[in-house]
């Protein structure tokens, strides 16, 4: 039994508002609104940068204590940034936490160049991995999410990526719960304000550029239930967070109802676990093929704004 939730988009949402909520265990979509419409991902892009970094750590191509040299290109990245200087060294572990908490664009490029030699080549690897994970509406041109008209994703693809990070890297995923990061005597607070402010929240990533509005992919766990959700196109960080809380609350309520009904019907039959070679494609298959059941889950996309002055801002 699947119960969809109906949560209206906020009145003050960005014209490109989109959202989706899934049950992380089953991949069932329990809410979606414009989930497949292409949007600027902003710093949600760094989720894929981190996916490839975590993969390199697992394959021992990188080590957390390894020191990486900052290139001239990385040192020129716009805010938000750590202020890394050309020729400076930064540890892989510090660079990862800088992405997760402060969304540092210069640190993102350092990691990209360490794995791809150039950021452009690394972006190609990001797109290839997106296709492998089942993210057809995603195209990457940089590692940070700084504005590029050619770069796009969608709410469903971002939740698919979040699910892949959660399932594929259980040793590294807890880093997304880091609330504060200290580097060179400065403390940086995680831009994801749901951490510590919403029961069960443990990641994942925020993002903002002017063309996208305020984005957030979030994960929260209560008991044996975990939800993954994406909100794209919030009018402000505060309104985006409010909408995410409303979606998660409604999602947990619907899951509790389904669990109660299922308990009355007796224990379900256990399915055989997927083969290891199928684990990547399973993330996307679960999220993409089990839609919400409510008629209101899919709605007409609102009119797009004039993009002439839409670009700018930071990849938050």
N, C-alpha and C positions, 0 to 999 in steps of 0.2 A: 504493500500500500504506500502510495506517494502522496504527500500533501503539499501543494504549492502555496506560497505566501504571496499576498498582494500588498506591496508597499509602494505608494505613489512617489514619483520623483519630487524633490523639494521645490517649492515655488521659486526659490532664488537659485536654482541649479544653473550651471553653465549650459549654453545651448547644445553642447555636445555631451550632455550627461548620459552615462550608461552604468549599469550595475548588474551583478550576478552573485548568487549565493549557492554554494554546493555543500553537500555532505561529504566530507573528506574521505570517509570510510568507504562509501558506496559509489561516490562520484555523481550521485543524483543531483540534478539541478532543481533547487526548490524555489528559486526566484530568478528572473532575468528581465532586463529592460535594455533594448538596443545592444545586447551583449556581443553581437557580431559586427557592429558598425565600427569602421576604422577610426582610430583616435591617435593623437600624439601621446606616446607613453610617458614622456618626460623621464624622470629618474626611476620609474619602474623598469626601465631599460637595464639598470644595474643588477636586477635580479638575474638576467641572463649572463651578464659579466661574472657574477658570483657563481652561477651554475658551472661555467667553464673553469673557474678558479678552483672550486671544490672538486671538480672532476680531475683536474691536474694534481691536486693534493692527494686524492685517492690513488692516482696512478704514479705518484712519487716524481712527477715532473716539477713540482714545487714543494717547498717545505715552509711551514709557518714561520720559522726563525730565519729564513733566507732573506738576504738584503738585496733590494732592487735599486738600480740607479735611475734617477729622475732625468728624463730627456728634456731638451729645450721645448719640444712640443707639449709635453705634459705640464711643464712649468707655466705655460701660457694659457692654460684652461681658465675659463671664466668661473665666477662664483656659482654655487658654493664650492669652496676649496679649502685645503689645509694651508696653502701658501708655500708649497714645496718649491725649492730652488733647483735650477739645473745643476746636475752633478751630485746632488744630495742623495743619500741612501735612506730607504725606508723598508722596514720589515714587511713580509707578506702578511703576517697576522695583523700588524697595525694598519696596513692598507685595506684589508678586509673590513675591519671595524670602522675605519673612516668612511667606507661606503655605506655600511649598515646604519650608522648613527648620524653622521654629518652629511652624508651623500656627497662626499668630496669628489669633484670631477677630475682634479689632477691625479688623485690616487687611482681612479678608475682607469685613466690612460696608462699609468705606470704598470698596472696589472695587465692591461690589454697588450702593451708592447712586449711584456715579458713572455707572453704566450703566443702572440701573433706576429712579432717583429715590428709591425706597424699597426696603428689603430684601424686603418682601412682593411687590412687583411684580417684582423681579429673580428671586425664587424661581419665579414663574410662567414667566418666560423660560427658566429652567433646566429646568423640566419639559417645556416645549414643545421645547426642543433635545433633551432625552432621547428624546422620542417620534420626532423627526426622525432621530436616530442609530440608532433601533431598540432602545430600552431600555424595554420594556413594563412591567417590574416595578419601576419607579422613580418616586417622587413626592417632590418637594422642597418644603420650607416655609421653609428659611433657607439662607444662603450659607455657613455655617460648619460645620454638622454638629452643633451643640449640640443636646441632647436635645429631641425633639419626637415624641410618639407617632404623629403622622400621617405622619412622614417615613420612607421605606423605600427599599431597593434590594435587589439580590441579587448574588451573585458573578459571574454571567454578564454582567449589565449593567455592572458595574464594569470588567470586562476589556474589554468592548465600548468603553467610554468611554476606557480607557487606550489601546486600539488607535487610536481616533479622534485622540487627542492626538498620538500618535506619527506617524501618517500625514498628518494635516492641517496640522501646525505644525512642520515639520522645523527651522525657524529658532529656534523658542522651546522645543521639547521639551528640548534639552540643559540648560536651566535646572534640570530635575529632578535633575540630577547634582550640584548645588551641595552641598558638604559643610558649609560654614560660611558664615554671613552676619553681617556687622558692621553695627550700626545704633546711632547715638548713643553710641558708645564701648563698646558691649557686643557680644560674640560669641555667636552662636546656632548650635548644632550641629544638623545635620539629624537628625530623629527616625528616619529610615530607616537603620538600622545595617548594612544589607547593602552600602551604598555604601562601597567600599574594603575590605570584608570578604568579599565574594563575587566571584569572578572574572567579569567581564563585566557586573556590575550597574550600571545607570545611571538609576535611579528606580524607583517613581514616588511613592507616598504612603502614609503610615500613618494610623491613626485609632483612637480609643478613646473610648467612653462606657461606663458600667457596664452599660447594657442590651445593648450589642453585643459586649462583649469586645474583644480586641485585633485590629485589622484591618490588612491590608497588601495593596496592589497593587504588584507588582514586575515589573521588566523586566530581562532580562539577555541579552547577546549574546556568542556565541562563534563566531568565524569568520563564515560567512555565515548562521548560524542565530540566531534571536532567539526567546525565549519571553516570554510575558506570563502572569502568574499572579496569582490572588487567594486570600488566606486570610482568612476572616472568623471571628470568634469564638474567637481564641486566649485561653488562660487567663492568659497573661502575655506581655509583649513578647518575652521570651527564648524561650518555647516556640513562639510564633507564628513567630519568625524561624527556629527550628530546623525547623519544619514546612515553611516556604517553601523553605529550602535543600534539604530532602529531595525536595520536589516538583520543583524546578528540576534537581537532579542527575539524578533519574529521567527527567525530560523530555529533557534533553540526551542521555542514554544512548540513549533510544528513537529520537530523531531521527538519531543517528549510525548506528544499526542500519538505519533506513529508507534513509538516504543510501547506505550500503554496498550494500544489496540493489538499489537503483535503479541504481547504477553498473554492476552486473553485467548488468542488463537493457538497457543502452544509454540514450542521452539521451532524455528525454521530449519529446513534442511541445509547442511553445510556444503558449500561449493568447494571444489578442488582449487587449491591456490594456483595462480597463473605461473606458467613457466618463466624462468628468469629472463629468457630472451624476449619475452613479450612485455616486460615491465614498463618500458618507456611508452610504447603505444597504448598501453592500458590506461595511462593517466588521461590522455585526450579522449580515448574511446568512452570512458565512463562519463566524463564531463560533457561530451558532445552528443552522445546518443541517448541519454536519459533525460528528456526535457521536463520542465515544470508542467504540471497538469492543469493549472488555472488558465482560463481563457484570456485573462488580462496579462499573462506573463509576457507576451510579445505585443508591443505597441508601436504605433507609427513614429518614426524618428522626427523630432522637431526640426524646424527650419534652421539651416546653417547660417552663421553670421558672415558678414563680409570679412575676408581674411587679410585685407590690405594692411591692417595695422595689428594683426593678431599675434605676430611673432615677438619674441623677446622674453625677458624674465630669466629665471634660473631653473636648472634641472634639480629641483629640491628633493 
